[in-house]
Amino acid sequence: MSGPASTATSAAATARVILLGASNASKGISLLIDGAEQLLGTPLEIHAAIGHGRSYGQRSFLIARSIDGTLTCPLWERVQASDPLPGYALLTDIGNDIMYDYTVSDILAWVDECLARLRAMNARTIVTGLPVPVIHRIGKGQYLFFRTLFFPKNRRTLKETVERVFQVHEGVRELAARHGAIFVEQKAEWYGLDPIHITQRTRGGVWGEVLSHWREEPEQDREPIVCRGSAARFLRVRTKLPEHWRLFGAVDLGRKQPVVKLPTGTRVSMY
């Protein structure tokens, strides 16, 4: 059973990193940790609300598992109860809520609230847009299969969904500007046949390019980084349960956080 998480912050932590996302963030978590350590030093205090199929506003279900929505998970109270640190944040994987058939206004309201909370923490925040450069690659058959398998309650057509992708994308761009966050456009070359997940081959470079915006020097003076993968680090983090992880919506198998301390001293909490 999960218990109250520790709010103690390591005195040696150089910065606090907040990662908000879904499947791309989960697949790239080892790379994101490495990129953060390259850019910000070690050790870090990392708080991650990620997970396949994650919603920003509501609890999401995938097969027998359910996890809290990003806005309602304990991450926010844990960070607020911790000692002040320089803050850095990444907000990505916004498209799931379109497939859950939440309204565009609801989705943008959730992103708006996340950005407002991060702004109140003085976090230097990066927001990625939706994968609009590759949305045309989705075929009707592929879309129907994906929608039926993972989002059976959604009855919208491919055309309707694509229209909503563009609406959310532009809305997120405007919200990022309003909150002083850095908006990063996604690129077609990040994707292969799968128009939803960044290819394994490009992930290290992609996340390095995205996270490099945490540096404050002008972009033309910014040295690019490549995030380095580690099978050991990936397994160590991805095999740990977040603070709340419900089986069939009832039994909470979550764990007390932070759930991982890496050899670098970086502590990772999952929500």
PLY file of the C-alpha trace (Angstrom):
ply
format ascii 1.0
element vertex 271
property float x
property float y
property float z
element edge 270
property int vertex1
property int vertex2
end_header
0.00 0.00 0.00
1.18 3.54 -0.59
2.07 5.76 2.29
2.83 9.44 2.68
5.82 10.43 0.60
8.90 11.97 2.14
9.16 15.71 1.61
12.82 15.89 2.51
15.08 17.35 -0.17
18.70 16.29 -0.42
20.88 19.23 0.60
23.18 18.42 -2.33
20.45 18.55 -5.01
21.38 21.10 -7.67
17.88 21.50 -9.13
14.35 20.13 -9.24
13.04 18.63 -12.50
9.34 18.05 -13.19
8.44 15.73 -16.08
4.81 15.64 -17.24
3.81 13.35 -20.09
2.55 9.98 -21.21
3.98 7.21 -23.40
6.80 9.14 -25.10
8.01 10.38 -21.73
7.79 6.84 -20.32
9.71 5.33 -23.21
12.33 8.07 -22.92
12.61 8.34 -19.14
16.20 7.08 -18.97
17.20 9.53 -21.71
15.38 12.40 -20.02
17.19 11.72 -16.74
20.54 11.65 -18.52
19.78 14.85 -20.42
18.73 16.63 -17.25
21.92 15.55 -15.51
24.07 16.70 -18.44
22.42 20.12 -18.47
21.83 20.76 -14.77
24.46 18.72 -12.96
24.01 16.11 -10.25
22.39 15.12 -8.07
18.88 16.15 -9.09
15.46 15.83 -7.54
13.18 14.48 -10.28
9.39 14.30 -10.05
7.71 12.48 -12.94
3.99 12.19 -13.70
4.19 10.02 -16.80
2.71 6.76 -18.08
1.15 5.19 -21.14
-2.29 6.60 -21.90
-2.04 9.26 -19.21
-4.63 12.04 -19.08
-3.82 15.53 -17.93
-7.14 16.01 -16.19
-8.75 12.68 -15.31
-7.80 9.24 -14.07
-6.90 7.04 -17.04
-7.30 3.31 -17.55
-5.15 0.97 -19.62
-6.22 -2.67 -19.49
-6.40 -3.35 -15.71
-4.26 -0.41 -14.58
-5.41 3.07 -13.64
-3.37 6.13 -12.68
-4.25 9.61 -11.49
-4.59 12.49 -13.91
-1.58 14.79 -14.01
-3.42 17.63 -12.28
-4.80 15.44 -9.50
-1.71 13.36 -8.72
0.30 13.99 -5.50
3.27 15.51 -7.37
2.13 19.07 -6.76
1.70 18.82 -3.00
4.98 16.92 -2.65
6.89 19.64 -4.51
5.14 22.42 -2.62
6.09 20.82 0.70
9.76 20.50 -0.32
12.57 23.00 0.14
13.01 25.59 -2.65
15.28 24.62 -5.54
15.90 25.97 -9.04
13.08 24.46 -11.09
12.95 23.02 -14.61
9.93 21.36 -16.25
8.92 19.50 -19.39
5.27 19.23 -20.43
4.70 16.83 -23.33
2.36 14.10 -24.72
-0.79 16.22 -24.71
-2.71 14.28 -27.38
-4.16 11.43 -25.30
-7.00 13.56 -23.99
-8.17 14.17 -27.55
-8.62 10.43 -27.97
-10.41 10.19 -24.61
-12.88 12.59 -26.30
-12.55 15.40 -23.80
-13.40 18.79 -25.24
-10.74 21.10 -26.61
-11.65 23.68 -23.96
-11.24 21.10 -21.16
-7.85 19.96 -22.46
-6.57 23.52 -22.77
-7.89 24.38 -19.30
-5.88 21.46 -17.85
-2.72 22.50 -19.67
-3.33 26.09 -18.56
-3.54 25.01 -14.92
-0.35 22.92 -15.17
1.50 25.86 -16.68
0.15 28.22 -14.02
1.38 25.91 -11.25
4.81 25.56 -12.86
5.02 29.31 -13.34
4.22 29.81 -9.64
7.19 27.53 -8.89
9.42 29.69 -11.12
10.20 26.63 -13.21
11.82 27.12 -16.59
9.23 25.19 -18.59
9.39 23.55 -22.01
6.13 22.60 -23.76
6.10 20.42 -26.86
3.40 20.85 -29.45
1.41 17.99 -30.90
2.83 15.91 -33.78
1.03 17.93 -36.47
3.77 17.41 -39.12
2.92 13.67 -39.27
-0.79 13.66 -38.50
-1.51 13.12 -42.22
0.27 9.75 -42.02
-2.59 8.19 -40.06
-4.79 6.08 -42.34
-8.47 5.48 -41.70
-7.94 1.77 -41.04
-5.04 2.44 -38.68
-7.08 5.08 -36.86
-10.14 2.84 -36.45
-8.01 -0.03 -35.13
-6.22 2.20 -32.63
-9.41 3.96 -31.54
-11.34 0.73 -31.08
-8.55 -1.00 -29.16
-7.53 1.76 -26.76
-10.38 4.30 -26.78
-13.58 2.30 -27.41
-15.88 5.06 -26.13
-14.59 7.52 -28.71
-16.78 7.57 -31.85
-15.22 10.54 -33.63
-14.05 10.25 -37.21
-10.43 10.66 -38.25
-11.26 14.02 -39.82
-12.84 15.30 -36.59
-9.89 14.09 -34.54
-7.34 15.74 -36.84
-9.23 19.03 -36.59
-9.09 18.81 -32.80
-5.35 18.03 -32.90
-4.72 21.31 -34.74
-7.01 23.23 -32.36
-5.25 21.88 -29.27
-1.82 22.44 -30.83
-2.52 26.12 -31.51
-4.16 26.55 -28.11
-1.13 25.08 -26.35
1.16 27.41 -28.31
-0.86 30.41 -27.08
-0.87 29.14 -23.48
2.90 28.64 -23.53
3.39 32.23 -24.68
0.98 33.52 -22.02
2.82 31.71 -19.22
6.33 32.49 -20.44
7.04 28.84 -21.29
9.19 27.69 -24.21
7.12 26.12 -27.00
8.89 23.49 -29.12
7.44 22.37 -32.45
7.73 18.68 -33.22
9.42 17.57 -36.45
8.41 14.99 -39.03
11.82 13.31 -38.90
11.23 12.39 -35.25
8.64 9.82 -36.35
8.47 6.72 -38.51
5.41 4.73 -39.53
4.00 5.27 -36.05
2.81 8.91 -35.99
2.37 8.91 -32.22
5.67 7.70 -30.78
9.12 9.13 -31.42
11.31 6.47 -33.03
13.80 4.66 -30.84
16.58 5.60 -33.26
15.99 9.35 -32.87
14.99 9.59 -29.17
18.42 10.50 -27.80
18.83 13.39 -30.23
15.20 14.51 -29.96
15.15 14.74 -26.18
18.57 16.39 -26.20
17.28 19.02 -28.64
14.13 19.59 -26.57
15.81 19.75 -23.16
18.55 22.07 -24.44
15.95 24.85 -24.19
16.49 24.76 -20.42
19.72 26.63 -21.14
19.23 30.35 -21.01
21.76 31.42 -23.66
20.44 32.33 -27.14
19.61 29.34 -29.32
22.37 30.12 -31.81
24.93 29.90 -28.97
23.47 26.75 -27.45
25.56 23.58 -27.66
23.37 20.60 -28.60
23.41 17.52 -26.43
22.47 13.91 -27.11
20.77 12.06 -24.27
22.50 8.78 -23.53
20.49 5.67 -22.85
21.19 3.10 -20.17
19.39 -0.23 -20.03
20.19 -0.54 -16.32
18.84 2.93 -15.55
15.75 2.37 -17.71
14.91 -0.92 -15.98
15.64 0.53 -12.56
13.18 3.37 -13.06
10.53 1.76 -15.29
10.05 -1.29 -13.06
9.10 0.90 -10.08
5.50 1.77 -9.33
4.29 5.34 -8.82
2.71 6.60 -5.62
-0.76 5.54 -6.80
-1.17 2.62 -9.21
-4.57 0.98 -9.06
-5.46 -2.49 -10.23
-9.00 -2.69 -11.64
-9.58 0.76 -10.18
-9.74 -0.58 -6.62
-6.53 -2.08 -5.21
-3.80 0.54 -4.83
-0.39 -1.05 -5.35
1.49 2.25 -5.31
4.75 2.86 -3.48
6.21 5.47 -1.17
8.35 8.04 -3.00
11.09 8.73 -3.94
11.23 5.28 -5.42
14.74 5.34 -6.92
18.12 6.73 -5.94
20.60 6.53 -8.81
24.39 6.13 -8.46
24.72 9.83 -9.32
22.69 10.67 -6.21
19.68 11.75 -8.28
16.39 10.78 -6.64
13.36 9.96 -8.78
9.76 10.15 -7.57
6.96 8.75 -9.73
3.32 9.75 -9.56
0 1
1 2
2 3
3 4
4 5
5 6
6 7
7 8
8 9
9 10
10 11
11 12
12 13
13 14
14 15
15 16
16 17
17 18
18 19
19 20
20 21
21 22
22 23
23 24
24 25
25 26
26 27
27 28
28 29
29 30
30 31
31 32
32 33
33 34
34 35
35 36
36 37
37 38
38 39
39 40
40 41
41 42
42 43
43 44
44 45
45 46
46 47
47 48
48 49
49 50
50 51
51 52
52 53
53 54
54 55
55 56
56 57
57 58
58 59
59 60
60 61
61 62
62 63
63 64
64 65
65 66
66 67
67 68
68 69
69 70
70 71
71 72
72 73
73 74
74 75
75 76
76 77
77 78
78 79
79 80
80 81
81 82
82 83
83 84
84 85
85 86
86 87
87 88
88 89
89 90
90 91
91 92
92 93
93 94
94 95
95 96
96 97
97 98
98 99
99 100
100 101
101 102
102 103
103 104
104 105
105 106
106 107
107 108
108 109
109 110
110 111
111 112
112 113
113 114
114 115
115 116
116 117
117 118
118 119
119 120
120 121
121 122
122 123
123 124
124 125
125 126
126 127
127 128
128 129
129 130
130 131
131 132
132 133
133 134
134 135
135 136
136 137
137 138
138 139
139 140
140 141
141 142
142 143
143 144
144 145
145 146
146 147
147 148
148 149
149 150
150 151
151 152
152 153
153 154
154 155
155 156
156 157
157 158
158 159
159 160
160 161
161 162
162 163
163 164
164 165
165 166
166 167
167 168
168 169
169 170
170 171
171 172
172 173
173 174
174 175
175 176
176 177
177 178
178 179
179 180
180 181
181 182
182 183
183 184
184 185
185 186
186 187
187 188
188 189
189 190
190 191
191 192
192 193
193 194
194 195
195 196
196 197
197 198
198 199
199 200
200 201
201 202
202 203
203 204
204 205
205 206
206 207
207 208
208 209
209 210
210 211
211 212
212 213
213 214
214 215
215 216
216 217
217 218
218 219
219 220
220 221
221 222
222 223
223 224
224 225
225 226
226 227
227 228
228 229
229 230
230 231
231 232
232 233
233 234
234 235
235 236
236 237
237 238
238 239
239 240
240 241
241 242
242 243
243 244
244 245
245 246
246 247
247 248
248 249
249 250
250 251
251 252
252 253
253 254
254 255
255 256
256 257
257 258
258 259
259 260
260 261
261 262
262 263
263 264
264 265
265 266
266 267
267 268
268 269
269 270
